[in-house]
């Protein structure tokens, strides 16, 4: 079976790979011979519109037969695999852009691609030209071999796993089988032009899926030259988009999302995805991952698989978190600490020292009654259980994801996927900017490289810039802390002197008012810095000139994550581990910059403030993220299509409809992962302070899946398909955060909550056997003699003539010989806190590593299937080679010796034995 045309041996990549010396790694289109092009030589003088109206038999197509809402050329046969658009803007660079386009399109045709141009008169706005690109069979099979694309060789005969008897209970959540598995399962092998008879090629036009076709065309577009400028070779569609030569480049959706296409040859996969996946009313249904992978490619498919699995695992964490919250709610009335604070005979008689210098007054402890009651919701024994549970949960999540990922790798033919095939290929930008070349010790070919001195300079600039921005974040956090310190006195004075605020003064304390306003201010600063730094990070990474796509993504990921980590979590770290820890005591307070007095925690602890901070930042980020992801693209698309809606639908072509959509971009998935990983940090690093965080994340993710699917299906152009066998560097980031979360939650329970001081009092200092926790509040407050106040701290007024005030600490009273020094109970509590941290960390880490060791990364049945498929695939390939060798022997081919025949049979026997 010979499907190769005249161009088969003269196409772009094959010529580039066979070239010697420096040519082998240059722009791939340069090595093409024009002799095999199907475009007639006489057409070189024609403009692009005239040229593309020619087909192989040199006949002009009758445009009256064209269907505007179509994914085919005007002949209705050749599929549109990619579309380029441009506008003729008559400025000073118009001629230069025209020359670039002519050269670029000419080289595309020499590479074997077929072009067809829509004149601007036929576009909806009368301004835009559209260049439609079709990859013929000869181009597809050549690049399929270069990209090592796997194609079917035989239908899979391995029996499926035994059905789960509980599957019937999951029926309401299932999708139709045709949606879940749009294609049969096949044994596959990398494509080779020399073995076409081996593959299941029923129809050349449909053998390669649209996602494979647009991936191949994009590969050519990114490497095709368009001339030489300033002594340097220029190539790639990305540069042409950046300099305005083309306005857009994108593959087409196969139909409108709200209705099926009239063309019977259309698969209508976009419509199916919208109806079964992208609508919010389908939130309870499983995701059609195989169809997502088929339509958008493996890289997007693996993201939605991970997001769906993460959401499923969040359900368990959310249930346990709700139970812990309900425990705190139902035991609120039994909390002895809040009872004593609210008791007029106890909390009403305890006079607390002023919370700021000069302006603040003495206050009674029972004014914090409501906040102490609410703090019990999150500061109780269930907090400890939930912190330990989440340490184990995160391990289960990561280990079970590895198993799920291994299953997807098998089902999606990614087992032998080598990163070198895609991610480790040299970036076109690297090839263009690196003018020096050296011999690769592995391939023995000349390839571009960046000198070590240049790398060092670029890394120094990059590192300095990153440190500057991280320092800027820390400076902004310090500014927010200064705000908290500066406005506290104002809030205290306002609430004291404003009669309208008196009814809510018990709930809205100066501490809470300061914390809420500071959290909102911090969130605004986070969003502003985030917006600016995103662009800075991309610029820095581009300046470093990473060698491969993988290096580029990894470097950008680490820069962005480091920044986001500091940006989002710094305020939470401050409240959790610094606020109220370095206050000093009355008469010897510590000051920031020798001016602002450090903040104190509420008598009930700082945990409620950490909960407030976490809730505002986490919820605000999720709400703002959904607005950015859903509402903004919808408004932009509505604005762009408002004119087209007034025209008849048959005049609004498929390429124009997609042109008016938003661009998903190469970093589209990067931002989706980053958003989810930051959320993952919120529900793991600080979950001991807020057991409802997993529930908020679960509700957000249920919405997130449908928002992401909706915007991808309806609001964005179809992304170029790309392969990926894992979530990449994000897996390592998640592992690092999982380990860090054990440490942070241990410190939160020990130093931020009041659990350890209460336990020490319960077991060592309580004197009431019937009610061991009675007297705890009085025990946890030290006494200060007002006469010892220095003039700087002393309140302006003392109308009731108080002689002593209380403050939160464990220090000796003023009449003791060790006046205001720490008591032995302070050191007992500190030792208990440190011991708790060590014990909790060791227990959780031991359980984590044991669970990780117990759960294999690859399921046993998947291992067996992989081995079985490899064996059968090798057997099929060997049998094919044996048959070809027999044919050569029968035809009298002298090169096909008997020894070669025996060796081939021996290899088959060895394969069976193995």
C-alpha positions in Angstrom: 0.0 0.0 0.0 1.7 3.2 -1.2 0.0 6.5 -0.1 3.0 8.7 -0.6 2.9 11.4 -3.3 5.6 13.3 -5.0 6.3 15.5 -1.9 6.7 12.6 0.5 10.5 12.6 0.4 10.9 16.4 0.1 8.8 17.6 3.1 10.1 20.0 5.6 11.2 18.0 8.6 12.6 15.0 6.8 14.9 17.2 4.8 15.9 19.2 7.9 16.8 16.0 9.8 18.9 14.6 6.9 20.9 17.8 6.4 24.4 18.1 7.6 26.2 20.6 9.8 24.5 23.8 10.8 21.5 23.3 8.5 20.2 20.5 10.7 19.1 22.7 13.5 18.1 25.8 11.7 14.6 26.9 10.7 13.1 23.8 9.2 11.4 25.3 6.2 14.7 26.5 4.7 15.7 23.0 3.5 12.7 22.4 1.3 12.9 21.7 -2.3 10.3 23.4 -4.4 10.3 20.8 -7.1 7.7 18.7 -5.3 5.2 21.4 -4.5 1.7 20.9 -5.8 1.4 24.6 -6.3 2.3 25.3 -10.0 5.5 27.2 -10.5 3.7 29.9 -12.5 1.7 30.8 -9.4 4.7 32.4 -7.7 3.9 35.7 -9.3 0.3 35.7 -8.1 -0.9 37.4 -5.0 -2.0 35.2 -2.1 -5.7 35.3 -3.0 -5.2 34.3 -6.6 -2.7 31.5 -5.6 -5.0 29.9 -3.1 -7.9 29.7 -5.5 -5.8 27.1 -7.3 -6.1 23.4 -6.5 -4.1 20.4 -7.8 -5.8 20.3 -11.2 -5.3 24.1 -11.6 -9.0 24.8 -11.7 -10.6 27.9 -10.0 -13.2 27.0 -7.5 -16.7 28.4 -7.9 -17.2 30.5 -4.7 -21.0 30.2 -5.0 -20.9 26.7 -3.7 -19.1 27.7 -0.5 -20.7 27.2 2.9 -19.8 30.0 5.2 -20.3 28.0 8.4 -18.0 25.3 7.3 -14.7 23.7 8.4 -13.7 22.9 4.9 -12.1 24.7 1.9 -14.4 26.0 -0.8 -14.2 22.6 -2.5 -15.9 21.1 0.5 -13.3 18.3 0.6 -10.1 19.7 2.2 -10.4 20.3 5.9 -9.3 23.6 7.4 -6.6 22.7 9.9 -5.5 26.2 10.9 -6.5 29.8 10.2 -4.3 32.9 10.0 -5.8 36.4 10.0 -4.4 39.9 9.2 -5.6 43.4 8.6 -4.1 45.7 5.9 -3.2 48.8 8.0 -1.7 51.3 5.6 1.0 52.6 7.8 4.8 52.9 7.3 5.4 49.2 8.0 2.6 48.0 5.6 5.1 47.0 2.8 7.4 45.2 5.2 4.4 43.2 6.7 3.2 42.4 3.2 6.7 41.1 2.2 6.9 39.0 5.4 3.5 37.4 4.7 4.3 36.6 1.0 7.6 35.0 2.1 6.0 33.1 5.0 3.0 31.8 3.0 5.3 30.9 0.1 7.5 28.8 2.5 4.4 27.2 4.0 3.4 26.1 0.5 6.9 24.8 -0.1 6.5 22.8 3.1 3.5 21.1 1.5 0.7 22.9 3.1 -2.2 24.2 1.0 -3.6 27.7 1.5 -6.8 29.5 0.6 -7.4 33.2 1.4 -10.7 34.9 2.1 -10.6 38.5 0.8 -11.4 41.2 3.3 -14.5 42.1 1.3 -16.0 38.8 2.3 -15.4 39.3 6.0 -18.1 40.6 8.3 -16.4 43.9 9.0 -14.8 44.3 5.6 -11.3 44.7 7.1 -9.8 41.2 7.9 -8.2 38.7 5.6 -8.3 35.1 6.5 -5.7 32.5 5.3 -7.0 29.0 5.7 -4.5 26.2 5.9 -4.9 22.5 5.0 -2.3 19.8 5.7 -2.6 17.1 2.9 -1.9 13.4 3.7 1.7 13.5 2.6 2.5 16.3 5.1 0.6 14.6 7.9 2.4 11.2 7.6 5.8 12.9 7.4 5.3 14.9 10.6 3.5 12.2 12.4 6.7 10.2 12.1 8.8 13.1 13.3 6.6 13.8 16.2 6.4 10.1 17.0 2.6 10.2 17.0 1.0 6.8 18.0 -1.7 5.5 15.8 -3.9 2.3 15.9 -2.6 -1.0 14.7 -5.2 -3.4 16.1 -8.3 -3.2 18.3 -7.5 -3.9 22.0 -8.5 -7.4 23.0 -7.5 -7.2 26.6 -10.7 -7.8 28.7 -11.8 -4.9 30.8 -11.6 -5.0 34.5 -14.4 -6.7 36.5 -17.3 -4.3 37.0 -17.9 -3.0 40.5 -21.2 -4.2 42.0 -21.7 -0.7 43.4 -21.7 0.9 40.0 -25.4 0.8 39.8 -25.5 3.3 42.6 -23.4 5.7 40.5 -25.7 5.5 37.5 -27.2 9.0 38.1 -23.7 10.4 37.9 -22.7 8.6 34.7 -22.7 10.0 31.2 -23.7 8.0 28.1 -21.1 5.5 27.0 -20.7 7.2 23.6 -19.8 10.4 25.3 -17.4 8.8 27.8 -15.6 6.6 25.3 -16.0 8.2 21.8 -13.5 5.9 20.2 -12.7 2.1 20.5 -9.6 1.2 22.5 -6.7 0.2 20.2 -3.2 -1.1 20.4 -1.0 1.6 19.1 2.5 2.1 17.7 4.5 5.2 16.6 3.7 6.1 13.0 6.2 5.2 10.3 5.8 6.0 6.6 7.4 2.8 5.6 4.8 0.7 7.5 1.5 2.2 6.4 0.0 -1.2 5.7 0.4 -2.0 9.4 -2.0 0.7 10.6 -5.8 0.7 10.6 -6.1 3.4 7.8 -9.8 3.2 6.7 -10.0 6.8 5.6 -7.1 9.1 5.0 -9.2 12.2 5.7 -10.2 11.0 9.2 -7.2 8.8 10.2 -5.6 11.7 12.0 -7.9 13.4 14.4 -8.4 17.2 14.1 -6.4 17.8 17.3 -3.5 15.8 15.8 -3.8 17.8 12.5 -3.7 21.2 14.2 -0.7 20.0 16.3 1.2 19.1 13.2 0.4 22.3 11.4 1.3 24.4 14.5 4.7 22.6 14.6 5.3 23.7 11.0 4.1 27.3 11.6 6.4 27.8 14.6 9.5 26.8 12.6 8.8 28.3 9.1 11.0 31.2 8.1 9.9 34.5 6.7 13.1 36.2 5.7 16.2 37.8 7.2 16.2 41.1 9.1 19.1 42.9 10.6 21.4 40.1 9.5 19.4 37.5 11.5 17.1 34.7 10.2 13.6 35.3 11.3 11.0 32.5 11.6 7.9 31.3 13.4 4.3 32.5 13.6 4.9 33.8 17.2 7.2 36.5 16.0 4.8 37.4 13.2 2.0 37.7 15.7 4.1 39.9 18.0 5.2 42.3 15.2 1.6 42.6 13.9 2.2 40.9 10.5 -0.7 38.5 11.5 -3.4 39.4 14.0 -4.3 35.8 15.0 -3.5 32.1 14.4 -5.8 29.4 15.6 -7.4 26.0 14.7 -11.2 26.0 14.2 -13.9 24.6 16.5 -15.8 21.9 14.6 -19.3 23.6 15.0 -21.2 26.1 17.0 -21.6 25.1 20.6 -25.3 25.5 21.0 -26.4 23.5 17.9 -25.1 20.8 15.6 -23.5 21.6 12.3 -25.5 21.0 9.1 -22.5 19.2 7.5 -22.9 15.4 8.0 -19.1 15.0 8.0 -18.8 17.1 11.2 -18.3 15.2 14.4 -20.0 18.0 16.5 -17.7 17.3 19.4 -17.9 20.9 20.6 -21.7 20.7 20.8 -21.4 17.4 22.7 -18.9 18.8 25.2 -21.2 21.8 25.8 -24.3 19.8 26.3 -22.8 17.1 28.5 -20.0 18.9 30.3 -19.9 22.7 30.1 -23.3 23.5 31.5 -23.5 24.1 35.3 -26.7 21.9 35.6 -24.4 19.0 34.8 -22.2 19.7 37.9 -23.1 16.3 39.4 -22.1 14.3 36.3 -18.7 12.8 35.7 -16.4 14.5 33.1 -16.0 13.0 29.6 -12.2 12.9 29.9 -11.6 10.8 26.7 -13.7 13.3 24.7 -11.9 16.2 26.2 -8.5 14.6 25.4 -9.7 13.9 21.8 -10.9 17.4 21.2 -8.4 19.5 23.1 -5.4 17.2 23.5 -3.8 15.4 26.4 -2.4 18.5 28.2 -5.8 20.0 28.8 -7.3 16.6 29.4 -4.8 15.8 32.2 -5.6 19.2 33.8 -9.3 18.4 34.0 -8.6 14.9 35.2 -6.5 16.3 38.0 -9.0 19.0 38.9 -11.9 16.5 39.0 -9.9 14.1 41.2 -8.9 16.9 43.5 -12.5 17.9 43.8 -13.6 14.3 44.6 -11.0 14.0 47.3 -12.0 17.4 48.8 -15.5 15.9 49.5 -14.0 13.7 52.2 -12.0 16.5 53.7 -15.1 18.8 53.6 -17.2 16.2 55.4 -14.7 15.8 58.2 -14.2 19.6 58.4 -18.0 20.2 58.8 -18.1 17.5 61.5 -15.3 19.3 63.4 -17.1 22.7 63.0 -20.4 21.2 64.2 -18.5 19.8 67.3 -17.4 23.3 68.1 -20.9 24.7 67.5 -22.6 22.2 69.7 -20.0 22.5 72.5 -20.0 26.3 72.5 -22.2 26.5 75.6 -20.0 24.1 77.5 -16.8 26.1 76.9 -15.7 27.2 80.4 -13.3 29.9 79.1 -16.0 31.9 77.3 -18.4 31.3 80.2 -15.9 33.0 82.6 -15.3 35.8 80.2 -19.0 36.5 79.8 -19.8 36.1 83.5 -20.3 39.6 85.0 -18.9 38.4 88.3 -15.7 37.2 86.7 -15.1 38.8 83.3 -17.0 41.9 84.3 -14.7 42.4 87.3 -11.4 41.9 85.4 -10.0 45.2 84.3 -7.7 44.8 81.3 -4.7 47.1 80.5 -5.1 49.5 77.6 -4.4 48.1 74.2 -2.7 51.2 72.9 -0.7 54.1 74.4 -2.3 57.2 75.9 -5.5 57.2 73.8 -6.9 53.8 74.8 -8.7 53.3 78.1 -8.9 50.5 80.6 -11.6 48.0 79.6 -13.5 45.1 81.1 -12.9 41.5 79.9 -16.5 40.7 79.4 -16.7 43.2 76.4 -15.1 40.4 74.3 -17.8 37.9 75.3 -19.2 37.3 71.8 -15.8 37.0 70.1 -14.6 34.5 72.7 -17.7 32.4 72.1 -17.1 32.4 68.3 -13.4 31.6 68.7 -14.5 28.3 70.3 -15.9 27.3 66.9 -12.4 26.8 65.6 -10.3 26.6 68.7 -11.2 23.2 70.3 -10.0 19.7 70.6 -11.4 18.9 67.2 -8.8 21.3 65.7 -6.0 18.9 66.7 -7.8 15.9 65.2 -8.5 17.8 61.9 -4.9 19.0 61.6 -3.7 15.4 61.9 -6.4 14.2 59.6 -5.5 16.7 56.9 -1.8 15.7 57.1 -2.8 12.1 56.2 -5.5 13.3 53.7 -3.0 15.2 51.6 -0.8 12.1 51.4 -3.7 10.0 50.3 -4.6 12.6 47.7 -1.1 12.7 46.2 -0.6 8.9 46.2 -4.0 8.1 44.7 -3.5 10.8 42.1 -0.3 9.1 41.0 -2.3 5.9 40.5 -5.0 7.8 38.6 -2.3 9.4 36.5 -0.7 6.1 35.7 -4.1 4.7 34.5 -4.6 7.7 32.3 -1.1 7.3 30.8 -2.0 3.8 29.8 -5.4 4.6 28.5 -4.2 7.7 26.5 -1.0 6.0 25.0 1.4 8.1 27.1 3.3 5.2 28.7 6.3 5.6 26.4 5.8 9.3 25.9 9.2 10.9 25.9 9.5 14.5 27.0 12.2 14.9 24.3 9.5 14.5 21.6 7.7 17.7 22.6 8.9 19.5 25.6 12.7 19.0 25.1 12.7 20.2 21.5 14.5 23.5 21.2 12.3 26.5 21.4 12.2 28.6 18.2 13.1 31.7 20.2 16.2 29.9 21.6 17.3 28.9 18.1 16.7 32.5 16.8 18.5 34.3 19.6 21.5 32.0 20.1 23.8 32.7 17.2 26.7 30.5 18.4 26.7 26.8 17.8 28.5 23.7 19.2 28.4 20.0 18.6 26.0 18.0 20.7 28.0 15.1 22.3 25.0 12.8 22.0 23.7 13.5 18.4 27.0 14.7 17.1 25.1 17.5 15.4 25.7 21.3 15.5 23.1 23.1 17.6 22.8 26.6 19.0 23.8 27.3 22.6 24.0 30.2 25.0 27.5 31.0 26.3 28.1 30.5 30.0 28.9 34.2 30.6 25.7 35.3 29.0 23.7 32.7 31.1 25.4 34.0 34.3 24.6 37.6 33.6 21.0 36.8 32.7 20.5 34.7 35.9 21.9 37.5 38.0 19.5 40.0 36.6 16.7 37.5 36.9 17.5 36.6 40.6 17.9 40.3 41.5 14.5 41.2 40.0 12.8 38.3 41.8 14.4 39.2 45.1 13.3 42.9 44.6 9.7 41.9 44.0 9.6 39.5 47.0 11.1 42.3 49.1 8.4 44.6 47.8 5.7 42.1 48.9 7.3 41.9 52.4 7.4 45.7 52.5 3.7 45.9 51.6 2.9 43.4 54.3 4.9 45.6 56.8 2.9 48.6 55.6 -0.4 46.7 56.4 1.0 45.8 59.8 1.8 49.5 60.4 -1.8 50.3 59.3 -3.1 47.8 61.9 -1.0 49.4 64.6 -1.9 52.9 63.6 -5.7 52.6 63.2 -6.3 50.4 66.3 -6.4 53.4 68.6 -8.7 55.2 66.2 -11.1 52.3 66.1 -11.0 52.0 69.9 -11.8 55.7 70.4 -14.5 55.7 67.7 -16.3 52.7 69.2 -16.0 54.2 72.7 -17.5 57.6 71.7 -20.0 56.6 69.0 -23.4 55.8 70.5 -24.7 54.1 67.3 -22.0 51.5 67.6 -22.7 50.5 71.2 -25.3 47.7 70.3 -22.6 45.9 68.2 -19.6 46.8 70.3 -19.6 43.3 71.9 -19.3 41.6 68.4 -17.4 44.3 66.5 -14.4 44.8 68.8 -11.5 47.2 67.9 -9.4 44.1 67.3 -11.9 42.5 64.9 -12.5 45.8 63.1 -8.8 46.3 62.6 -8.3 42.7 61.4 -11.2 42.9 58.9 -10.2 46.2 57.3 -6.5 45.2 57.3 -7.4 41.9 55.6 -9.4 43.7 52.9 -6.6 46.2 52.3 -4.1 43.3 52.2 -6.3 41.5 49.6 -6.4 44.7 47.3 -2.6 45.0 47.6 -2.2 41.3 46.7 -4.3 41.7 43.6 -2.4 44.7 42.4 1.0 43.2 43.0 -0.1 40.0 41.4 -1.3 41.8 38.2 2.1 43.6 37.8 4.3 40.7 38.7 2.7 38.3 36.2 4.1 40.5 33.4 7.4 40.9 35.1 7.8 37.1 35.5 7.1 36.5 31.9 9.6 39.2 30.8 12.3 37.8 33.1 11.8 34.2 31.8 11.9 35.4 28.2 15.1 37.3 29.0 16.8 34.1 30.3 16.2 32.4 26.9 15.4 28.9 28.2 16.5 26.2 25.9 13.4 24.0 25.8 9.7 24.4 26.4 10.0 22.4 29.6 12.7 24.6 30.9 10.6 27.7 30.1 7.5 26.4 31.8 9.4 25.2 34.9 11.3 28.4 35.3 8.2 30.5 34.9 6.3 28.2 37.3 8.9 28.5 40.0 9.0 32.3 39.7 5.3 32.7 39.7 4.7 30.3 42.5 7.4 31.8 44.7 5.9 35.2 44.3 2.3 34.0 44.8 3.4 32.0 47.8 4.8 35.1 49.5 2.1 37.4 48.2 -0.9 35.3 49.4 0.4 33.6 52.5 2.6 36.3 54.1 -0.3 38.0 55.9 -1.5 34.6 57.2 2.0 33.7 58.4 2.1 37.0 60.3 -1.2 36.5 62.1 -0.4 32.8 62.8 3.2 33.1 64.0 4.1 36.7 64.9 1.1 38.6 66.0 0.9 38.8 69.8 4.1 36.9 70.3 6.5 39.8 70.8 4.4 42.3 72.7 6.3 42.6 75.9 4.3 43.7 79.0 2.8 46.9 80.4 5.6 49.4 81.1 8.0 47.5 78.8 6.2 47.1 75.5 8.0 46.4 72.2 7.7 48.8 69.3 8.0 48.5 65.6 10.4 51.2 64.3 10.4 52.5 67.9 7.1 54.1 67.2 4.2 51.7 66.8 3.4 49.3 69.6 3.1 45.7 68.6 -0.4 44.2 68.4 -1.8 42.0 71.1 -4.1 39.0 70.5 -7.6 38.8 71.8 -7.8 37.3 75.4 -9.4 34.3 73.6 -6.4 33.9 71.3 -5.4 34.9 67.8 -7.0 32.0 66.0 -10.2 33.8 65.3 -8.2 36.6 63.6 -6.3 34.0 61.5 -9.7 32.5 60.5 -10.9 36.0 59.5 -7.7 36.7 57.5 -7.9 33.2 55.8 -11.6 33.5 54.9 -11.3 37.0 53.4 -8.2 36.3 51.3 -9.3 32.8 50.2 -12.9 33.7 49.4 -12.0 37.0 47.8 -9.5 35.3 45.6 -12.0 32.6 44.5 -14.7 35.2 43.8 -12.4 37.5 41.9 -10.9 34.5 40.0 -14.4 33.4 38.8 -15.2 37.0 37.7 -12.0 37.2 35.7 -12.4 33.7 34.1 -16.1 33.8 33.2 -17.6 37.3 33.2 -14.7 39.3 31.6 -14.3 36.9 28.5 -18.1 36.9 28.1 -18.3 40.7 28.1 -15.4 40.9 25.7 -17.0 38.4 23.3 -20.4 40.0 23.5 -18.9 43.4 22.6 -16.9 41.9 19.7 -19.9 40.0 18.3 -22.6 42.6 18.7 -22.4 43.7 15.1 -22.3 40.2 13.7 -25.6 39.3 15.5 -27.4 41.9 13.4 -26.4 40.0 10.2 -27.8 36.8 8.8 -26.2 33.7 10.3 -25.1 32.4 6.9 -22.9 35.4 6.4 -21.0 34.8 9.7 -18.4 32.3 8.8 -16.9 29.6 11.0 -13.4 31.3 11.0 -14.9 34.7 11.8 -16.9 33.3 14.6 -13.8 31.8 16.1 -11.8 34.9 15.4 -14.1 36.9 17.6 -13.5 34.6 20.6 -10.8 35.2 23.2 -7.4 33.6 22.9 -6.6 30.8 25.4 -2.9 31.4 25.1 0.2 29.2 25.8 0.0 30.0 29.5 -3.7 29.4 29.9 -3.3 26.2 31.8 -0.5 27.6 33.8 -2.8 30.1 35.4 -5.4 27.4 36.1 -2.9 25.2 37.8 -1.5 28.2 39.8 -5.0 29.1 41.0 -5.7 25.6 42.2 -2.3 25.1 43.9 -2.7 28.4 45.8 -6.1 27.2 47.0 -4.4 23.9 47.9 -2.1 25.8 50.1 -4.9 27.6 51.9 -6.7 24.3 52.8 -3.5 22.6 53.9 -1.1 25.1 55.4 -3.6 26.9 57.6 -6.5 24.4 57.8 -6.1 24.0 61.6 -7.5 27.5 62.0 -10.5 27.0 59.7 -12.0 23.5 59.3 -14.5 24.9 56.8 -11.8 25.8 54.3 -12.1 22.4 52.4 -15.9 23.0 52.1 -15.3 26.4 50.6 -12.7 24.9 48.2 -15.1 22.0 47.3 -17.9 24.4 46.4 -15.5 26.6 44.5 -14.1 23.7 42.5 -17.5 22.3 41.6 -18.1 25.7 40.1 -14.6 26.0 38.7 -14.9 22.8 36.6 -18.0 24.0 34.9 -16.7 27.6 34.5 -13.4 26.4 33.0 -15.2 24.0 30.7 -17.8 26.6 29.7 -15.3 29.3 28.9 -13.0 26.8 27.0 -15.9 25.5 25.0 -17.9 28.8 24.4 -15.7 31.8 25.0 -12.2 30.8 23.7 -10.7 29.8 20.4 -9.8 26.2 20.2 -6.3 25.7 21.7 -3.6 24.0 19.8 -3.5 20.3 21.0 -0.4 19.4 23.1 0.7 16.2 24.8 1.5 15.8 28.5 1.8 12.7 30.6 1.6 14.4 34.0 0.9 17.7 35.7 4.6 18.4 35.6 6.5 20.5 38.1 3.2 21.1 40.0 3.4 17.6 41.4 6.7 18.5 43.1 5.2 21.8 44.4 2.3 19.9 45.9 4.6 17.4 47.6 6.6 20.3 49.1 3.4 22.0 50.3 2.2 18.7 51.8 5.3 18.4 53.9 5.3 22.1 54.9 1.6 21.8 55.9 2.4 19.4 58.7 4.9 21.9 60.2 2.6 24.9 59.9 -0.4 23.2 61.4 1.6 21.8 64.3 2.8 25.4 65.0 -0.7 26.8 64.7 -2.1 24.3 67.2 0.8 24.9 69.5 1.4 28.7 69.3 -1.7 30.3 67.8 -4.5 28.3 69.5 -5.1 28.1 73.2 -5.1 24.3 73.3 -1.7 23.7 74.9 -2.1 26.3 77.7 -5.5 24.9 78.5 -4.2 21.3 78.6 -1.3 22.3 80.8 -3.7 24.1 83.2 -6.1 21.1 83.1 -3.4 18.5 84.1 -1.0 20.5 86.2 -2.5 23.7 87.7 -6.2 23.1 88.1 -7.4 23.0 91.7 -11.1 22.2 91.1 -11.6 18.5 90.6 -15.3 18.9 89.7 -14.7 21.6 87.1 -11.0 21.4 86.1 -11.1 24.3 83.6 -12.7 26.8 86.0 -10.3 29.5 86.9 -8.3 29.2 83.7 -9.0 32.8 82.5 -7.8 34.2 85.8 -4.8 32.0 85.7 -3.8 33.0 82.2 -3.9 36.8 83.0 -1.1 38.5 84.9 -1.4 41.5 87.2 0.2 44.9 86.6 0.4 47.9 89.0 -0.9 51.0 87.2 1.6 53.2 89.1 4.4 51.4 87.2 3.2 52.8 83.9 5.8 55.1 82.3 4.4 58.4 81.0 4.6 57.2 77.4 2.1 54.3 78.0 -0.1 55.7 80.7 -3.7 56.4 79.6 -4.7 60.0 79.7 -7.8 59.2 81.8 -8.6 56.9 84.7 -12.0 58.1 85.8 -12.7 55.0 88.0 -9.4 55.2 89.8 -8.2 51.6 88.9 -5.0 50.6 90.7 -4.3 47.4 88.9 -5.0 46.0 85.4 -4.6 42.5 83.8 -2.8 41.5 80.7 -2.4 38.2 78.8 0.9 36.5 79.9 2.4 34.4 82.6 4.4 36.8 84.8 4.9 37.3 88.5 2.8 40.0 90.2 4.2 43.4 91.2 4.5 42.4 94.9 6.7 39.4 94.0 10.5 39.4 94.4 10.8 38.4 90.7 8.5 41.2 89.7 7.1 40.9 86.0 9.5 38.1 85.1 8.1 34.9 83.5 6.6 32.3 85.9 7.5 28.6 85.9 4.1 28.0 84.3 5.3 29.9 81.2 8.2 27.6 80.8 6.0 24.6 81.4 3.7 25.7 78.6 6.6 26.5 76.2 8.1 23.1 76.8 4.7 21.5 76.2 4.3 23.4 73.0 7.7 22.3 71.7 7.1 18.7 72.7 3.7 18.8 71.0 5.3 20.1 67.7 8.0 17.3 67.7 5.5 14.5 68.6 2.8 15.7 66.1 5.3 16.1 63.3 6.9 12.7 63.8 3.6 10.9 64.2 2.1 12.5 61.0 5.3 12.1 59.0 5.6 8.4 60.0 2.0 7.8 59.0 2.4 9.8 55.8 5.5 7.9 54.7 4.0 4.5 55.7 0.8 5.3 53.6 3.0 6.4 50.7 5.0 3.2 50.9 1.9 1.0 51.2 0.2 2.5 48.1 2.0 1.6 44.8 2.2 4.4 42.3 1.0 2.2 39.4 -2.0 -0.2 40.0 -1.2 -3.9 39.5 -3.8 -4.3 36.7 -2.4 -1.3 34.8 1.1 -2.8 35.1 -0.2 -6.1 33.7 -2.0 -4.3 30.8 1.1 -2.3 29.9 3.3 -5.4 29.7 0.6 -7.3 27.8 0.2 -4.4 25.3 4.0 -4.1 24.8 4.3 -7.8 24.1 1.4 -7.9 21.6 2.6 -4.7 19.9 6.1 -6.1 19.5 4.6 -9.3 18.2 2.5 -7.5 15.6 5.5 -5.4 14.5 7.8 -8.5 14.3 5.2 -10.4 12.3 4.8 -7.5 9.9 8.6 -7.3 9.4 8.7 -11.1 8.9 6.0 -10.9 6.3 7.8 -8.1 4.5 11.0 -10.1 4.5 9.3 -13.2 3.1 7.9 -11.0 0.3 11.4 -9.7 -0.5 12.8 -13.3 -0.5 10.0 -14.5 -2.9 10.7 -11.5 -5.2 14.4 -12.5 -5.3 15.8 -9.6 -3.4 19.4 -10.5 -3.0 19.7 -8.2 0.1 17.2 -10.3 1.9 19.4 -13.2 3.0 18.5 -16.3 4.7 20.5 -15.3 7.8 18.4 -12.1 8.0 15.3 -14.2 7.9 16.5 -16.5 10.6 17.6 -13.5 12.8 14.1 -11.9 12.5 12.4 -15.2 13.5 14.9 -15.6 16.4 14.0 -12.1 17.6 10.3 -13.0 17.6 11.0 -16.1 19.6 13.1 -14.1 22.1 10.2 -11.6 22.5 7.8 -14.4 23.2 10.1 -15.9 25.8 10.5 -12.5 27.5 
